[in-house]
Amino acid sequence: MAVFRAASDRALLVSFGEEATAEAAASVARLTRSLEGLRGILNLHPAYVSVLVEFDPRLRTHAEIEAQVRGTDDRFSSSVLPGRTIEIPVHYGGDFGPDLAGVARRAGLSPERAIELHSSAPYLVHFLGFSPGFPYLGGLPPELATPRLDVPRKLAPAGSVAIGGSHAGIYPIDSPGGWRIIGRTPLRLFDADAAPPALLAMGDHVRFIPIPEGRP
């Protein structure tokens, strides 16, 4: 069931519960896709359990958007959104994953066991944000949950596979970042000239595949 709250005179927050579940992710993805490109919608900001809808108040009102969402509320049910399964090869540890040892130590695990846990879990792309194509992934094993760095790095290289709190992510471009970097993928997650430019989309499933040492 969707919950509505006016966030400003030109924004409406639509929420689907309080926990970042697969069902909430499906509702967020369906709502986002249903509103994309509609007249009067300026921007959509999906998150783990909500979508912030920014609109042109000359063309839309809070009541109109709420009515539109309620009119198709059955489409935002608790059913899980089907998506592609994308395999992401990863070089873990070493120069590619400078925080792997610290994440493992915090969890009382060996680096090898931390890699095993991280790569054996199924992940769900809840939404993209922060930078173009950055996937916020649910499904991180709770043993690996680790707070972000106290001081963010000035540079997290493109392809860095990282942990931020109870979630996982991948930096698609070189950027500052405070997540714990445990590996790097050679895949390109964002290409402005591609269609679509982002490799991953909301609702996709991700599997991390360790790259054996010595392989490019």
N, C-alpha and C positions, 0 to 999 in steps of 0.2 A: 504494500500500500504506500503510495507516494504521500509525502508530507511537504507542504508548501510554506515558504516564508519569504516575505519581501526583504531583500538584502539592501536595496536602495530605491530611489525613485525610478530607476531604470534597470533593475535587476531582480530576478526571482530565483531563490534557491529551492531546488527540488531534491528531497532526500529520500533514501530507501533504507531506513534503519540506521544502526550505529556500528555494525560489525562489517569488516571488509570480507564478505563472503563471495563465493562464485555467483550466487543468486543476485546479490546486490550489484555485482559487476555486470551481469547480464542486463539488469534493468537500466543501469547507467548507460551502457552501450546502445541499447535500443532507443532510449530517449534521445541521446545525442544524435544518432543517425536520423531519427524522425524529424528533428528540428533543423538539421543542416540545410542551408539554402533557402529557408522560408523568409518571405518578405517581412522586414521589420526586425529580424534577429541579427544583432550585430556581432555577437561572439558567444561561444559555448565553452565552459570550463569544467570538463568532467573530472571527478575525483574518485576516491575509493567507494563512497556510498552516496554521492550527490552530483548534481549538475547545476552550476551557476549559469543562468540564462540572462545575458545582457541584451536589451532590446531598445529600439528607438521609440521613446515615449510619444512621439508624434504619430506613430503608426500602430503601436501596440500598447496594451495595458496589462497590469498584473493579472487582472481577472480574465482577460482574453487568453493569455498563455496558460493559465491554470485550467480554464475550461477546455482548451485544446488537449492538454495532457490528460485530463480526467476523461475526455471523450474517447480516448484510446488506451485507457488504463489497463485493459486486459492484455495489451501487448507488452506491458512492463511487469509481467507476472514473475514468479520465482523460478521459472524454468531457466535452465542454463543455456547460455548462448553458444551455439556451435562455432568453432573456429579452426583455423589451420594449426597443425603441429609443426613447429620450426625447430630444427636442431642447430644449436649454437656451439661450434667447436671452441675450446678454451685452453690456452696455455696457463696453467695454474702456478702460482708461486714465483720465486726468484724475482727478476727485474719486472716481470709482467704482473706479479701480485705481491707487492711489498707489505701488505697488511695480513697476508694469509697466516703467517706464524703467530701474530698477535691475536687474531680471531680464534685460532685453534687453542692457543694457550688459555685464553679467557674461558673457553668452553671445556677445558680439561681434556682436550683431544690432541692426537698427533695431527700434523698437517695432512698426512695421507688420509686419515679418517675424516677430517673436515672436508677434503676434496670429495671423498666418497659420498658423504652426506649431501653436499651441495649438488653434485652432479646426478644423484639418484632421485631427487625430488622433482615432481611435475610442477611447473609454474604456469600462472595465468597472467596475461597482460591485462591489468585493470584499466590503465589509461596511459596516454603519452603526455609528457609535460616537461617542465624545467628548461629543456633545450630541445630543438627539433628532433623528433624520433626517439626521445629518451623513454624507455618502457618502465613503468612501475609494476613490479612483479610480485604477486602473492604466491605463497607456497613454500617460503623459506623454512627449512626445518628449525623448530624453536631453539634447538641447541646452538645454532649459529647466529642467533639474534645478537647484534652488537651495536652499541651507541655510535653515532657519527663521531668523527674526529673533533676534538675541541677547537682546533684551528684548521679550517679547510685548506687543502692544497691549492696552490696557484694554478697547477696544471694536472688534470686527470686526462691521460691520453685517450684518444678515440679508441673505442673497443674495450675499454676497461670494464670488467665485470666486478660489481661492487655490492656491498651490504650496507644498508642504512636502517638501523633499528631492526624491526621484524620483517623487513622487505628487502628484495633484491632489485638490482637495476643494471643497466649497461649504458655507459657514456657513449653516445653516437658520434660526438665531435670533441676535439680538444677543448677543454673548458675548466674553470675552477670547480672544485668539488670537495665535499666533506664526507663522502661515503668511504667505507673501508674497501680498498681495492685488493681483490684476491686473485685476479687473473686477467687475461686479455684475449679477446677473440680477433681473428684476422678478418672476420666478416665486416662489411661496410653496412652500418645500420641506417645511415641517412645519406642520400644522394639527391641533391636539388634538381638534377637533370633527369632523374628517373620518374616513372609514373606507376605507382605512387612513390613519392620520395623516401618514405619510411619503410624499412624492411618489415616491421611489426605493426600490428593494429590491435585495437581493443578486442578482447575475446579470443585472441590467439593463445595457443599453448606453447610453452618453451621447454626444451630439454637441453641441458648443458652436456657436452661430450668432451671429456678430457683429451687433449692432444698429447700423445706419448712424447717423452723427452727425445730430442734429436730430430723431431719432425718439424717442417716449416710451418 
